[in-house]
Amino acid sequence: MTTTHAFWLAGRKATGEDTFDVTSPWDGRHVGTVSVPTEAQVEEAVAAAHAVRDEFAATPAHVRAAALDHVSKRLAERTEEIAQLISAENGKPVKWARGEVGRAVSVFRFAAEEARRFNGGEAQRLDTDAGGAGRLALTRRFPRGTVLGIAPFNFPLNLCAHKIAPAIAVGAPIILKPAPATPLSGLLLGELLAETELPAGSWSVLPVPNDRMPALVQDERLPVISFTGSDKVGYAIMDSVPRKHCTLELGGNGAAVVLSDFSSDEDLDWAATRIATFSNYQGGQSCISVQRVIADASVYDRLVPKIVAAVEAQVTGDPSDAATDVGPLVSEDAARRVESWVDEAVEAGARLLTGGKRDGAAYAPTVLEDVPAGATIAGEEVFGPVLTLTKVDGEAAAFAAVNDSKYGLQAGVFTHDVQTAFRAHRALEVGGVIVGDVPSYRADQMPYGGAKQSGVGREGVAYAMEDYTYERVLVLTGLAL
């Protein structure tokens, strides 16, 4: 008998009238059946969140922190079970799924810590002018209102955590919509939240289909939208609700720059290994995966064979096997799209150095050289295990090549020179510059987000908490300052 996964409506389990199946992208096996909320149940969840917003905002910090600590602890206790679930529904190799659980453990722990110190307030004397004599301003932050968190499939646990944990930390109710392809991890977070003493109505996890998302986006009772996904969908959301506060974590085509001073055999081995690993981890389905390598001409010819060898050393296959580095993409349609982009580039004159083959939803780790500027893969986010190589002359040309993109999420710069690092920080039109490593590095407590068409706002627990709140000033009068 098939068990149907309930959803979480205002903090309690509920089931709707319809269901959908979750299947493994690796072998098509049935992973779970999920109940879909009815429109009336969605309305109930939104109404409950709206009704509890003042109560939740006033909840003592220790209550919110204790709930966040509890979720962090329970995730750690159930790491292996949850990793296997992520791998099954997403196709992510279990070694990377374990890492994702570990990151979510940290996100909830960070949020608990931030909740305890959040909103101490900032006092400002106003008697710097005569008209402000005896006056003191106290500035604190308060929730903007209920958050609609829309999560993607590629990190089905941790990116749900990045929506939920900051909201709870500031006392903002949240409605979480997990990705339809990978809802089970988000529903499991609901199971852990239900073990806490958070107010009823302060959170819901609603696995509604994408075609019902616009109604949630338009709902005036959800004034904050936190979306992670494609630039096309993200900007369509923002354009449709210009008076709402939107945080958009969108696409990228991450560049790794290898400069002339990063030239020893040890240097190039390190760069090649990191590039190969992080152009292919998650099947390349990460906004900050390495898609472009931009290497100085002085190191290019030595670097390329090292990268190709490191890419070919990636172990592909069954994501449940601990030895697997690269599993399938989320669907066969996704793999077909990657295949078509690579084929287009090759037909236009790109050289295929390795890979270029599809097997169902799996696409072989691929390296391309001499990709024409007009090829789709040169300008768009491939979101697959594909790497392009470009030779440049000098630092200025390298930085210009990074910026020759509509995206600007993160960039990696392999250099030993601190002055070069600061020039990169100034010159590169991205949200983060990672020196000595690939653009794929992300610590969950640091500000994370992009420039240009890579989005607006920042994640990273403390920074998301600022996005979910606004400043409100209190002026006290007649004080003996």
C-alpha positions as CSV (number, residue, x, y, z in Angstrom):
1,M,0.0,0.0,0.0
2,T,1.4,3.4,-1.0
3,T,1.7,6.0,1.8
4,T,0.7,9.5,0.8
5,H,2.8,12.3,2.3
6,A,0.6,14.9,4.0
7,F,1.4,18.6,3.7
8,W,1.6,21.1,6.6
9,L,-1.3,23.6,6.9
10,A,-0.8,26.2,9.6
11,G,1.5,23.8,11.5
12,R,-0.6,20.7,11.3
13,K,-0.8,17.7,9.0
14,A,-3.4,17.9,6.2
15,T,-4.4,16.1,3.0
16,G,-6.2,17.4,0.0
17,E,-8.3,15.8,-2.8
18,D,-5.5,15.2,-5.4
19,T,-2.1,13.7,-5.3
20,F,1.0,13.5,-7.5
21,D,3.9,11.1,-7.6
22,V,7.6,11.9,-7.1
23,T,9.9,9.7,-9.1
24,S,13.7,9.2,-9.2
25,P,15.4,10.9,-12.1
26,W,18.0,8.1,-12.1
27,D,15.9,5.0,-12.6
28,G,12.2,6.3,-12.6
29,R,11.3,4.4,-9.5
30,H,8.5,5.7,-7.3
31,V,9.9,7.7,-4.4
32,G,6.7,9.0,-2.9
33,T,3.1,10.2,-3.4
34,V,2.3,13.7,-2.2
35,S,-1.1,15.2,-1.3
36,V,-1.9,18.5,-3.0
37,P,-3.7,21.3,-1.0
38,T,-7.0,22.4,-2.3
39,E,-7.6,26.1,-3.0
40,A,-9.6,26.3,0.2
41,Q,-6.8,24.8,2.2
42,V,-4.3,27.3,0.7
43,E,-6.6,30.1,1.6
44,E,-6.8,28.7,5.2
45,A,-3.0,28.6,5.4
46,V,-2.6,32.2,4.1
47,A,-5.4,33.5,6.4
48,A,-3.8,31.8,9.4
49,A,-0.4,33.3,8.7
50,H,-1.9,36.7,8.2
51,A,-3.9,36.5,11.5
52,V,-0.9,35.4,13.6
53,R,1.6,37.9,12.2
54,D,1.5,40.3,15.2
55,E,1.5,37.5,17.8
56,F,4.5,35.8,16.0
57,A,6.4,39.1,15.7
58,A,6.1,39.5,19.5
59,T,7.2,36.0,20.3
60,P,10.1,36.0,22.7
61,A,13.5,35.5,21.1
62,H,14.2,32.4,23.2
63,V,11.1,30.7,21.9
64,R,12.1,31.2,18.2
65,A,15.7,30.3,18.9
66,A,14.7,27.1,20.7
67,A,12.6,26.1,17.7
68,L,15.4,26.7,15.3
69,D,17.9,24.9,17.5
70,H,15.5,21.9,17.7
71,V,15.3,21.7,13.9
72,S,19.1,21.9,13.6
73,K,19.6,19.1,16.1
74,R,16.9,16.9,14.5
75,L,18.4,17.3,11.1
76,A,21.8,16.3,12.4
77,E,20.3,13.2,14.1
78,R,18.5,12.1,10.9
79,T,21.3,13.0,8.4
80,E,21.6,9.7,6.6
81,E,17.9,9.2,6.3
82,I,17.4,12.7,4.9
83,A,20.4,12.4,2.6
84,Q,19.0,9.2,1.1
85,L,15.7,11.1,0.6
86,I,17.3,14.0,-1.2
87,S,19.3,11.6,-3.4
88,A,16.1,9.6,-4.3
89,E,13.9,12.6,-5.2
90,N,16.6,14.8,-6.8
91,G,19.1,12.4,-8.3
92,K,21.9,14.0,-6.3
93,P,24.8,11.7,-5.4
94,V,24.5,10.8,-1.8
95,K,27.9,12.2,-0.9
96,W,26.7,15.6,-2.0
97,A,23.3,15.1,-0.3
98,R,25.0,14.4,3.0
99,G,26.8,17.7,2.6
100,E,23.5,19.4,1.9
101,V,22.0,18.1,5.1
102,G,25.1,19.4,7.0
103,R,24.6,22.8,5.5
104,A,21.0,22.9,6.6
105,V,22.0,21.9,10.1
106,S,24.2,25.0,10.1
107,V,21.6,27.3,8.6
108,F,19.1,26.6,11.4
109,R,21.9,26.9,14.0
110,F,23.0,30.2,12.6
111,A,19.4,31.4,12.6
112,A,19.0,30.4,16.3
113,E,22.1,32.4,17.1
114,E,20.9,35.4,15.1
115,A,17.5,35.3,16.7
116,R,19.0,35.7,20.1
117,R,20.9,38.8,19.2
118,F,18.5,40.3,16.6
119,N,16.9,43.7,17.1
120,G,18.9,45.0,20.0
121,G,18.3,48.4,18.4
122,E,20.5,51.3,17.7
123,A,20.3,54.5,19.8
124,Q,21.1,57.9,18.2
125,R,21.4,61.2,19.9
126,L,19.4,63.9,18.1
127,D,20.8,66.9,20.0
128,T,23.5,67.4,17.4
129,D,21.2,70.2,16.3
130,A,19.5,72.6,18.8
131,G,16.0,71.4,17.7
132,G,16.8,67.9,18.9
133,A,17.7,68.8,22.4
134,G,16.6,66.1,24.9
135,R,15.7,63.7,22.1
136,L,17.0,60.2,21.4
137,A,16.1,58.0,18.4
138,L,15.9,54.3,18.9
139,T,15.9,52.3,15.6
140,R,14.7,48.7,15.6
141,R,13.6,46.3,12.8
142,F,10.2,44.7,12.5
143,P,8.8,42.0,10.1
144,R,7.4,43.3,6.8
145,G,4.8,40.6,7.0
146,T,4.2,37.0,5.9
147,V,6.9,35.6,3.6
148,L,6.1,33.5,0.5
149,G,9.1,31.3,0.1
150,I,9.4,29.6,-3.3
151,A,12.2,27.0,-3.4
152,P,13.9,25.2,-6.4
153,F,14.7,21.6,-7.0
154,N,18.5,21.6,-7.0
155,F,19.0,22.0,-3.2
156,P,15.6,20.7,-2.0
157,L,16.5,20.9,1.7
158,N,19.0,23.7,2.1
159,L,17.3,26.2,0.0
160,C,14.0,25.6,1.8
161,A,16.1,26.1,5.0
162,H,17.3,29.5,3.7
163,K,13.6,30.6,3.3
164,I,12.2,29.2,6.6
165,A,15.0,29.8,9.1
166,P,15.4,33.6,8.7
167,A,11.7,34.1,8.7
168,I,11.3,32.3,12.0
169,A,14.3,34.1,13.4
170,V,12.7,37.5,12.9
171,G,9.1,36.4,13.8
172,A,7.7,36.5,10.2
173,P,5.1,33.8,9.3
174,I,6.1,31.9,6.2
175,I,4.3,29.9,3.5
176,L,6.8,27.6,1.8
177,K,6.2,26.3,-1.7
178,P,8.7,23.5,-2.4
179,A,9.6,22.6,-6.0
180,P,7.1,20.1,-7.5
181,A,9.9,17.8,-8.6
182,T,11.4,17.6,-5.1
183,P,8.8,18.3,-2.4
184,L,9.7,15.6,0.1
185,S,12.6,17.4,1.7
186,G,10.5,20.5,2.4
187,L,7.7,18.4,3.8
188,L,10.3,16.7,6.1
189,L,11.3,20.1,7.4
190,G,7.6,20.6,8.2
191,E,7.7,17.4,10.3
192,L,10.5,18.8,12.4
193,L,8.9,22.2,12.8
194,A,5.7,20.5,14.0
195,E,7.8,19.2,17.0
196,T,8.4,22.8,18.2
197,E,6.2,25.2,20.1
198,L,5.9,27.8,17.4
199,P,2.5,29.5,17.2
200,A,-0.1,27.7,15.0
201,G,-0.4,29.4,11.7
202,S,3.2,30.8,11.7
203,W,4.3,28.3,9.0
204,S,2.9,26.1,6.3
205,V,4.5,23.9,3.7
206,L,2.2,23.7,0.6
207,P,3.3,21.5,-2.4
208,V,1.0,23.3,-4.9
209,P,1.8,23.0,-8.6
210,N,3.5,25.8,-10.4
211,D,0.4,26.9,-12.3
212,R,-1.1,27.9,-9.0
213,M,1.8,30.0,-7.9
214,P,0.6,33.2,-9.5
215,A,-2.4,33.4,-7.1
216,L,0.0,33.2,-4.1
217,V,2.3,35.7,-5.6
218,Q,-0.6,38.2,-6.1
219,D,-2.1,37.7,-2.6
220,E,-1.8,41.0,-0.8
221,R,-1.4,39.2,2.6
222,L,2.0,37.9,1.4
223,P,4.0,41.1,1.1
224,V,7.4,39.5,1.0
225,I,8.5,37.0,-1.7
226,S,11.7,35.1,-1.5
227,F,12.3,33.2,-4.8
228,T,15.1,31.0,-6.0
229,G,15.0,29.9,-9.6
230,S,15.4,31.1,-13.2
231,D,15.8,34.7,-14.1
232,K,12.8,34.5,-16.5
233,V,10.4,33.4,-13.7
234,G,12.0,35.6,-11.0
235,Y,11.7,38.8,-12.9
236,A,8.2,37.9,-14.1
237,I,7.2,37.6,-10.4
238,M,8.8,41.0,-9.5
239,D,7.2,42.7,-12.5
240,S,3.8,41.4,-11.6
241,V,4.0,42.7,-8.0
242,P,6.0,45.9,-8.1
243,R,4.8,47.1,-4.7
244,K,6.0,43.9,-2.9
245,H,9.4,43.3,-1.4
246,C,11.1,40.6,-3.5
247,T,14.3,38.8,-2.9
248,L,15.4,37.0,-6.1
249,E,18.2,34.5,-6.2
250,L,18.5,33.8,-9.9
251,G,20.8,32.3,-12.5
252,G,24.5,32.6,-13.3
253,N,27.1,31.3,-15.6
254,G,30.0,31.2,-13.2
255,A,33.5,32.0,-14.4
256,A,36.7,30.7,-13.0
257,V,39.7,32.9,-13.9
258,V,43.2,31.4,-13.8
259,L,45.8,34.2,-14.0
260,S,49.5,34.0,-15.0
261,D,50.9,34.0,-11.4
262,F,48.9,30.8,-10.6
263,S,51.4,28.8,-12.6
264,S,53.2,26.1,-10.7
265,D,52.2,22.4,-11.3
266,E,50.7,22.3,-7.9
267,D,48.7,25.5,-8.6
268,L,47.3,24.2,-11.9
269,D,46.6,20.7,-10.4
270,W,44.6,22.4,-7.6
271,A,42.7,24.7,-10.1
272,A,41.9,21.8,-12.5
273,T,40.6,19.6,-9.7
274,R,38.4,22.3,-8.2
275,I,37.1,23.3,-11.7
276,A,36.4,19.7,-12.7
277,T,34.6,18.9,-9.4
278,F,32.5,22.0,-9.3
279,S,31.5,22.1,-12.9
280,N,29.9,18.7,-12.4
281,Y,28.7,18.5,-8.8
282,Q,24.9,18.4,-8.5
283,G,25.1,17.5,-12.2
284,G,26.1,21.1,-12.8
285,Q,22.7,22.1,-11.5
286,S,23.9,24.9,-9.3
287,C,23.7,28.6,-10.0
288,I,27.4,28.9,-9.0
289,S,28.7,25.9,-10.7
290,V,31.7,26.5,-12.9
291,Q,30.5,27.0,-16.5
292,R,33.3,29.1,-17.9
293,V,37.1,28.9,-17.5
294,I,39.0,32.0,-18.5
295,A,42.7,31.3,-18.4
296,D,45.7,33.4,-19.2
297,A,47.6,32.4,-22.3
298,S,50.7,31.8,-20.3
299,V,49.1,28.9,-18.4
300,Y,46.3,27.8,-20.8
301,D,48.1,25.0,-22.7
302,R,49.3,23.4,-19.5
303,L,45.9,23.8,-17.7
304,V,43.6,22.4,-20.4
305,P,44.8,18.8,-20.3
306,K,44.7,18.8,-16.5
307,I,41.1,19.9,-16.6
308,V,40.1,17.4,-19.2
309,A,41.8,14.6,-17.2
310,A,40.1,15.7,-14.0
311,V,36.7,15.9,-15.6
312,E,37.2,12.4,-17.1
313,A,38.1,11.1,-13.6
314,Q,34.7,12.1,-12.3
315,V,32.7,9.0,-11.4
316,T,29.3,9.0,-13.0
317,G,26.4,6.6,-12.2
318,D,24.0,5.6,-9.5
319,P,23.5,8.5,-7.1
320,S,22.9,6.1,-4.2
321,D,26.5,4.8,-4.6
322,A,28.9,6.6,-2.3
323,A,31.6,6.6,-5.0
324,T,29.5,8.5,-7.5
325,D,30.5,12.1,-8.2
326,V,28.0,12.9,-10.9
327,G,24.4,11.7,-11.1
328,P,21.6,12.5,-13.5
329,L,19.9,15.8,-14.2
330,V,16.5,16.4,-12.6
331,S,14.7,15.1,-15.7
332,E,15.3,13.7,-19.2
333,D,13.9,16.9,-20.6
334,A,16.6,18.8,-18.8
335,A,19.3,16.5,-20.2
336,R,17.9,16.9,-23.7
337,R,18.1,20.6,-23.4
338,V,21.8,20.4,-22.4
339,E,22.4,18.0,-25.2
340,S,20.9,20.4,-27.7
341,W,23.0,23.3,-26.5
342,V,26.2,21.4,-26.7
343,D,25.3,20.0,-30.2
344,E,24.5,23.6,-31.4
345,A,27.9,24.9,-30.1
346,V,29.8,22.0,-31.8
347,E,27.9,22.6,-35.1
348,A,28.9,26.2,-34.9
349,G,32.6,25.4,-34.5
350,A,33.3,24.6,-30.9
351,R,35.7,21.7,-30.2
352,L,34.4,18.9,-28.0
353,L,37.3,17.8,-25.7
354,T,35.4,15.2,-23.7
355,G,31.9,14.1,-23.0
356,G,29.0,15.3,-25.1
357,K,26.8,12.1,-24.6
358,R,23.4,11.7,-23.1
359,D,21.9,8.5,-21.5
360,G,18.3,9.2,-20.4
361,A,18.4,11.9,-17.8
362,A,22.2,11.6,-17.4
363,Y,24.6,13.8,-19.4
364,A,28.3,13.0,-19.5
365,P,30.7,15.6,-18.0
366,T,31.6,17.7,-20.9
367,V,34.4,20.2,-21.9
368,L,34.2,22.6,-24.9
369,E,36.8,24.8,-26.4
370,D,36.6,27.7,-28.9
371,V,32.8,28.2,-28.3
372,P,31.5,30.9,-30.7
373,A,30.2,34.0,-28.9
374,G,26.7,33.5,-30.5
375,A,26.2,30.0,-29.2
376,T,23.4,29.6,-26.6
377,I,25.8,27.9,-24.2
378,A,28.1,30.9,-24.3
379,G,25.6,33.4,-22.9
380,E,22.9,31.4,-21.0
381,E,23.1,29.3,-17.9
382,V,23.5,25.7,-18.9
383,F,22.5,24.2,-15.6
384,G,24.2,21.0,-16.5
385,P,27.7,19.3,-16.4
386,V,29.3,21.4,-19.2
387,L,32.4,23.5,-19.1
388,T,33.7,26.0,-21.7
389,L,37.4,27.1,-22.0
390,T,38.6,30.5,-23.2
391,K,42.2,31.7,-23.6
392,V,42.9,35.4,-22.9
393,D,45.9,37.7,-22.7
394,G,46.3,39.3,-19.3
395,E,44.2,40.3,-16.3
396,A,42.2,43.1,-18.0
397,A,41.1,40.8,-20.7
398,A,40.2,38.1,-18.2
399,F,38.1,40.4,-16.1
400,A,36.4,41.8,-19.2
401,A,35.5,38.3,-20.3
402,V,33.9,37.6,-16.9
403,N,31.8,40.8,-17.2
404,D,30.7,40.0,-20.8
405,S,27.6,38.3,-19.4
406,K,24.1,39.3,-18.5
407,Y,24.6,37.4,-15.2
408,G,26.7,38.3,-12.2
409,L,26.4,35.9,-9.4
410,Q,29.9,34.8,-8.3
411,A,33.3,34.5,-9.9
412,G,36.5,32.6,-8.9
413,V,39.9,34.1,-9.4
414,F,43.0,31.9,-9.1
415,T,45.8,34.2,-8.1
416,H,48.3,34.6,-5.3
417,D,48.5,38.4,-5.5
418,V,46.5,40.4,-2.9
419,Q,46.5,43.5,-5.1
420,T,45.0,41.4,-8.0
421,A,42.4,40.1,-5.5
422,F,41.4,43.7,-4.6
423,R,41.3,44.7,-8.3
424,A,39.1,41.8,-9.0
425,H,36.8,42.8,-6.2
426,R,36.5,46.3,-7.7
427,A,36.2,45.3,-11.3
428,L,34.1,42.1,-11.4
429,E,30.3,42.8,-11.7
430,V,29.2,40.0,-9.5
431,G,27.8,39.4,-6.0
432,G,30.9,37.5,-4.8
433,V,34.5,37.1,-5.7
434,I,36.2,33.9,-4.5
435,V,40.0,34.2,-4.5
436,G,42.1,31.1,-4.9
437,D,39.1,28.9,-5.6
438,V,36.1,28.4,-7.9
439,P,32.9,30.5,-7.9
440,S,31.0,27.6,-6.4
441,Y,32.2,28.3,-2.8
442,R,29.3,29.4,-0.6
443,A,29.3,29.6,3.2
444,D,25.7,29.8,4.4
445,Q,26.3,32.6,6.8
446,M,27.9,35.0,4.2
447,P,25.8,37.4,2.0
448,Y,24.9,35.5,-1.2
449,G,23.3,37.0,-4.2
450,G,24.1,38.6,-7.5
451,A,24.3,41.6,-9.8
452,K,22.7,42.3,-13.2
453,Q,20.2,39.5,-14.1
454,S,21.4,37.2,-11.2
455,G,18.8,38.8,-8.9
456,V,18.2,41.3,-6.2
457,G,18.7,41.0,-2.4
458,R,20.9,38.7,-0.4
459,E,20.5,35.4,1.3
460,G,22.8,34.2,4.2
461,V,20.8,34.1,7.4
462,A,21.6,37.6,8.9
463,Y,21.2,39.2,5.5
464,A,17.9,37.5,4.7
465,M,16.6,38.6,8.1
466,E,17.3,42.2,7.1
467,D,15.4,41.6,3.8
468,Y,12.4,40.2,5.7
469,T,12.3,43.3,8.0
470,Y,12.3,47.1,7.9
471,E,13.6,49.8,10.1
472,R,11.2,51.6,12.4
473,V,12.4,54.6,14.5
474,L,11.2,55.5,18.0
475,V,11.9,59.1,19.1
476,L,12.0,59.8,22.9
477,T,11.6,63.3,24.0
478,G,12.6,65.3,27.1
479,L,15.5,63.1,28.1
480,A,18.5,64.3,30.1
481,L,21.1,63.0,27.6
